Amino acid sequence: MIIASIDIQNGKVVQLKQGEEEVLQRDDPQELAAQFDLYGEVAVIDLDAAKNKGSNIEMIKPLLSIAECRVGGGIRSAQQAKELVNFGARKVIAGSSVFRNSSGGFGINIPFLKEMSKEIGRDRVIVAVDARHGEIVVDGWKTPTGIDLIKAAKAVEVYADELLFTCVEREGCMGGIDLEPVRSLREAVCCKVTVAGGVSTLDEIKEISEIGCDIQLGMALYTGKINLADAFITCLMWKNADCIPVFVQSADGKELTTGFAGKECLEGAFRQGKLLLEGETSGKTFQLIRLRAGCSREAVIAVGV
């Protein structure tokens, strides 16, 4: 799956280099959420909350009714996570609080993870394992913890359905991602893994997908280096086939039909907002709401009318 990121700081959508240097700024979060939702879930990150410099929750709330959002940044209690789910968040991303124990030192905060998993369900919990050169960092990537990435991942996956791994030393630099820790992380855990930080080419997206991970895009997306439609199509497991199965559902989850789509068909669907399947005998065209890669990326789930 391809996940587009909406990072919010001082009431604006921003992209930062290394979590500090502002590279670009936008003021259209609702338009972005609607656009990004067509391709995959949307990661909404409150950078001010992550750095304990305030909150952008009132700006975030409307986005949760527009797109399927996973929300992170400054999640410090299970109750806060529950409130976000009640507002409409699909999943909640916890980071720094997972790696601080009750005494304020560094370590895996198992009680916090247990409570969060209990309050919102393990299937809604994502743990951000942000790491610089294999070491977990917190507080907006400013503070090293001394905690090893792989050991941390193994410890937290019991309570989380997914890990979000950011390769911090590559974040925002557009120089490509280091695939070695990605492979090591994927081999170490059984839960889902999403990769962020430096992904800047379709070739990287293909490699990361083949490793078995999802991809979160930020800088490369906003600067136009990667197109979301191309990224979505590239992340699928085509296995040298011309077409891939597509399951069409209504917005309430009712199955409407099945068929097949090639790359040109999917490109046209994104471009026109309409989907006409190959092998669908009725010839019906569906008005597209969103497309999602299946769990194994060997099929596509289309929501349409």
Secondary structure as GFF3:
##gff-version 3
##sequence-region A 1 305
A	DSSP	beta_strand	2	9	.	.	.	ID=ss1
A	DSSP	beta_strand	12	17	.	.	.	ID=ss2
A	DSSP	beta_strand	21	26	.	.	.	ID=ss3
A	DSSP	alpha_helix	29	36	.	.	.	ID=ss4
A	DSSP	beta_strand	42	46	.	.	.	ID=ss5
A	DSSP	alpha_helix	47	50	.	.	.	ID=ss6
A	DSSP	alpha_helix	57	60	.	.	.	ID=ss7
A	DSSP	three_ten_helix	61	65	.	.	.	ID=ss8
A	DSSP	beta_strand	69	72	.	.	.	ID=ss9
A	DSSP	alpha_helix	78	87	.	.	.	ID=ss10
A	DSSP	beta_strand	91	94	.	.	.	ID=ss11
A	DSSP	three_ten_helix	96	99	.	.	.	ID=ss12
A	DSSP	alpha_helix	110	120	.	.	.	ID=ss13
A	DSSP	three_ten_helix	122	124	.	.	.	ID=ss14
A	DSSP	beta_strand	125	128	.	.	.	ID=ss15
A	DSSP	beta_strand	131	132	.	.	.	ID=ss16
A	DSSP	beta_strand	135	138	.	.	.	ID=ss17
A	DSSP	beta_strand	143	148	.	.	.	ID=ss18
A	DSSP	alpha_helix	149	156	.	.	.	ID=ss19
A	DSSP	beta_strand	162	166	.	.	.	ID=ss20
A	DSSP	three_ten_helix	168	170	.	.	.	ID=ss21
A	DSSP	alpha_helix	179	188	.	.	.	ID=ss22
A	DSSP	beta_strand	192	196	.	.	.	ID=ss23
A	DSSP	alpha_helix	202	211	.	.	.	ID=ss24
A	DSSP	beta_strand	214	217	.	.	.	ID=ss25
A	DSSP	alpha_helix	219	222	.	.	.	ID=ss26
A	DSSP	alpha_helix	228	235	.	.	.	ID=ss27
A	DSSP	beta_strand	243	249	.	.	.	ID=ss28
A	DSSP	beta_strand	255	262	.	.	.	ID=ss29
A	DSSP	alpha_helix	263	272	.	.	.	ID=ss30
A	DSSP	beta_strand	274	275	.	.	.	ID=ss31
A	DSSP	beta_strand	286	293	.	.	.	ID=ss32
A	DSSP	beta_strand	300	304	.	.	.	ID=ss33
###
